[in-house]
Amino acid sequence: MNRNTLTLKQIPKLIQTMKNMNFSKTVLAFALMAFVSISAFAQEKASPAKTAEGMVGDAKVTINYSSPAVKGRVIWGDLVPLGQVWRAGADEATTFTTSKDIMVEGEKLPAGTYSFFIIPGEGESTLIFNKTAKQWGAGSYDAKQDALRVSVPSSQTSTMEERLVYEVMPSAFEVRWEYGKATAKLSK
């Protein structure tokens, strides 16, 4: 008998080997697809949505924003030009909501939701609360719709903030990114 010829006894073993190979390939393919899916899902968005919340007296303040990363770039004066309106985040304009009237730097801001913009400067920045709450970036920003503009000190810090961060405290809110920081006083 030729060595390449199968006997009847060898056929069931061959069929089982082929089934095992197909099963192994199927399991391997499934594991690979699961790994790729999990890896894609686990990747963080370039500018993930974030929320900062806090109380100012009995008013709830909520800031919704997209949080871009520095990624080795120069932010202030380069990626974000000084002296120009900036959307204060990424993607859609940042929104600032207060459940009741509050004071920002001694100026009244009525209860409501506002788009929030910043005109960054080296020693002083302008914070803008705009009545058109839903906007994409700063492209359709209209100064005639400003509900409030206040000037606040802006400064450099020694601490690097990789992602844009807002923090709401009982008497202020702060924005930090890269080495820049601006704080606005809040009161009821």
C-alpha positions as semicolon CSV with decimal commas, in nm:
position;residue;x (nm);y (nm);z (nm)
1;M;0,000;0,000;0,000
2;N;0,121;0,352;-0,087
3;R;0,218;0,577;0,207
4;N;-0,012;0,852;0,074
5;T;-0,317;0,631;0,076
6;L;-0,558;0,649;0,370
7;T;-0,695;0,342;0,533
8;L;-1,048;0,319;0,663
9;K;-0,914;0,329;1,019
10;Q;-0,735;0,659;0,954
11;I;-1,036;0,848;0,814
12;P;-1,214;0,912;1,149
13;K;-0,887;1,036;1,299
14;L;-0,832;1,266;1,000
15;I;-1,187;1,403;1,026
16;Q;-1,138;1,470;1,399
17;T;-0,805;1,646;1,333
18;M;-0,968;1,866;1,068
19;K;-1,255;1,950;1,306
20;N;-1,006;2,037;1,580
21;M;-0,813;2,261;1,341
22;N;-1,132;2,442;1,235
23;F;-1,238;2,476;1,599
24;S;-0,895;2,615;1,691
25;K;-0,906;2,861;1,403
26;T;-1,258;2,968;1,502
27;V;-1,155;3,022;1,863
28;L;-0,846;3,214;1,753
29;A;-1,048;3,431;1,514
30;F;-1,309;3,502;1,784
31;A;-1,039;3,591;2,041
32;L;-0,871;3,824;1,791
33;M;-1,200;3,998;1,708
34;A;-1,280;4,037;2,080
35;F;-0,935;4,187;2,146
36;V;-0,970;4,436;1,861
37;S;-1,321;4,535;1,975
38;I;-1,216;4,583;2,335
39;S;-0,907;4,779;2,232
40;A;-1,111;5,012;2,012
41;F;-1,372;5,060;2,284
42;A;-1,108;5,123;2,550
43;Q;-0,937;5,399;2,354
44;E;-1,019;5,736;2,501
45;K;-1,167;6,000;2,275
46;A;-0,929;6,279;2,178
47;S;-1,137;6,530;2,376
48;P;-1,366;6,338;2,613
49;A;-1,681;6,503;2,751
50;K;-1,642;6,622;3,109
51;T;-1,863;6,793;3,367
52;A;-1,768;7,014;3,660
53;E;-2,037;7,078;3,920
54;G;-2,063;7,262;4,247
55;M;-2,283;7,476;4,466
56;V;-2,264;7,853;4,503
57;G;-2,493;7,915;4,796
58;D;-2,813;7,738;4,694
59;A;-2,742;7,767;4,320
60;K;-2,613;7,461;4,137
61;V;-2,342;7,545;3,880
62;T;-2,264;7,296;3,601
63;I;-1,995;7,333;3,336
64;N;-2,009;7,087;3,044
65;Y;-1,703;7,080;2,821
66;S;-1,481;6,864;2,602
67;S;-1,137;6,816;2,755
68;P;-0,856;6,826;2,497
69;A;-0,502;6,716;2,585
70;V;-0,177;6,909;2,552
71;K;0,001;6,618;2,372
72;G;0,333;6,802;2,370
73;R;0,191;7,115;2,205
74;V;0,227;7,476;2,314
75;I;-0,128;7,580;2,408
76;W;-0,144;7,949;2,505
77;G;-0,039;8,182;2,226
78;D;-0,002;7,898;1,976
79;L;-0,285;7,641;1,957
80;V;-0,512;7,890;2,138
81;P;-0,422;8,241;2,014
82;L;-0,412;8,519;2,274
83;G;-0,660;8,805;2,229
84;Q;-0,913;8,598;2,028
85;V;-1,242;8,434;2,126
86;W;-1,186;8,067;2,215
87;R;-1,459;7,807;2,272
88;A;-1,306;7,718;2,610
89;G;-1,280;7,348;2,526
90;A;-1,301;7,134;2,214
91;D;-1,580;7,041;1,973
92;E;-1,906;7,206;2,082
93;A;-1,882;7,527;2,280
94;T;-1,852;7,479;2,656
95;T;-2,176;7,545;2,846
96;F;-2,216;7,709;3,187
97;T;-2,544;7,651;3,369
98;T;-2,662;7,806;3,694
99;S;-2,991;7,701;3,855
100;K;-3,036;8,043;4,020
101;D;-2,904;8,395;3,971
102;I;-2,542;8,429;4,084
103;M;-2,274;8,695;4,083
104;V;-1,961;8,646;3,870
105;E;-1,684;8,888;3,964
106;G;-1,952;9,108;4,125
107;E;-2,173;9,113;3,811
108;K;-2,517;8,947;3,800
109;L;-2,558;8,635;3,584
110;P;-2,926;8,531;3,566
111;A;-3,020;8,165;3,605
112;G;-2,990;7,975;3,278
113;T;-2,757;7,794;3,041
114;Y;-2,496;7,988;2,846
115;S;-2,224;7,903;2,600
116;F;-1,894;7,993;2,762
117;F;-1,602;8,152;2,581
118;I;-1,267;8,294;2,686
119;I;-1,050;8,562;2,531
120;P;-0,717;8,456;2,681
121;G;-0,449;8,708;2,765
122;E;-0,110;8,694;2,935
123;G;-0,209;8,870;3,259
124;E;-0,583;8,907;3,216
125;S;-0,850;8,707;3,035
126;T;-1,210;8,789;2,944
127;L;-1,477;8,533;3,035
128;I;-1,788;8,545;2,817
129;F;-2,132;8,403;2,899
130;N;-2,331;8,398;2,573
131;K;-2,711;8,352;2,550
132;T;-2,683;8,113;2,251
133;A;-2,620;7,798;2,452
134;K;-2,582;7,543;2,172
135;Q;-2,300;7,634;1,935
136;W;-2,029;7,443;1,755
137;G;-1,698;7,593;1,854
138;A;-1,665;7,969;1,826
139;G;-1,744;7,992;1,454
140;S;-2,096;8,130;1,502
141;Y;-2,017;8,332;1,816
142;D;-2,208;8,662;1,818
143;A;-2,099;8,924;2,074
144;K;-2,448;9,080;2,056
145;Q;-2,575;8,768;2,236
146;D;-2,341;8,810;2,534
147;A;-2,525;8,805;2,865
148;L;-2,210;8,890;3,062
149;R;-1,839;8,963;3,010
150;V;-1,596;8,983;3,301
151;S;-1,222;9,028;3,321
152;V;-1,022;8,799;3,549
153;P;-0,654;8,760;3,623
154;S;-0,483;8,482;3,429
155;S;-0,150;8,337;3,530
156;Q;0,109;8,070;3,474
157;T;0,140;7,784;3,721
158;S;0,429;7,551;3,794
159;T;0,203;7,249;3,758
160;M;0,139;7,100;3,415
161;E;-0,229;7,015;3,349
162;E;-0,230;6,767;3,056
163;R;-0,608;6,791;3,003
164;L;-0,830;7,097;3,019
165;V;-0,997;7,105;3,362
166;Y;-1,276;7,314;3,512
167;E;-1,337;7,317;3,885
168;V;-1,640;7,471;4,059
169;M;-1,587;7,576;4,421
170;P;-1,830;7,749;4,663
171;S;-1,682;8,093;4,594
172;A;-1,512;8,059;4,252
173;F;-1,460;7,852;3,942
174;E;-1,130;7,783;3,779
175;V;-1,008;7,675;3,436
176;R;-0,663;7,514;3,400
177;W;-0,476;7,378;3,101
178;E;-0,109;7,330;3,028
179;Y;0,054;7,586;3,261
180;G;-0,227;7,844;3,234
181;K;-0,496;7,920;3,491
182;A;-0,783;8,168;3,529
183;T;-1,015;8,199;3,829
184;A;-1,346;8,386;3,855
185;K;-1,508;8,478;4,187
186;L;-1,865;8,353;4,237
187;S;-2,121;8,452;4,497
188;K;-2,496;8,441;4,554
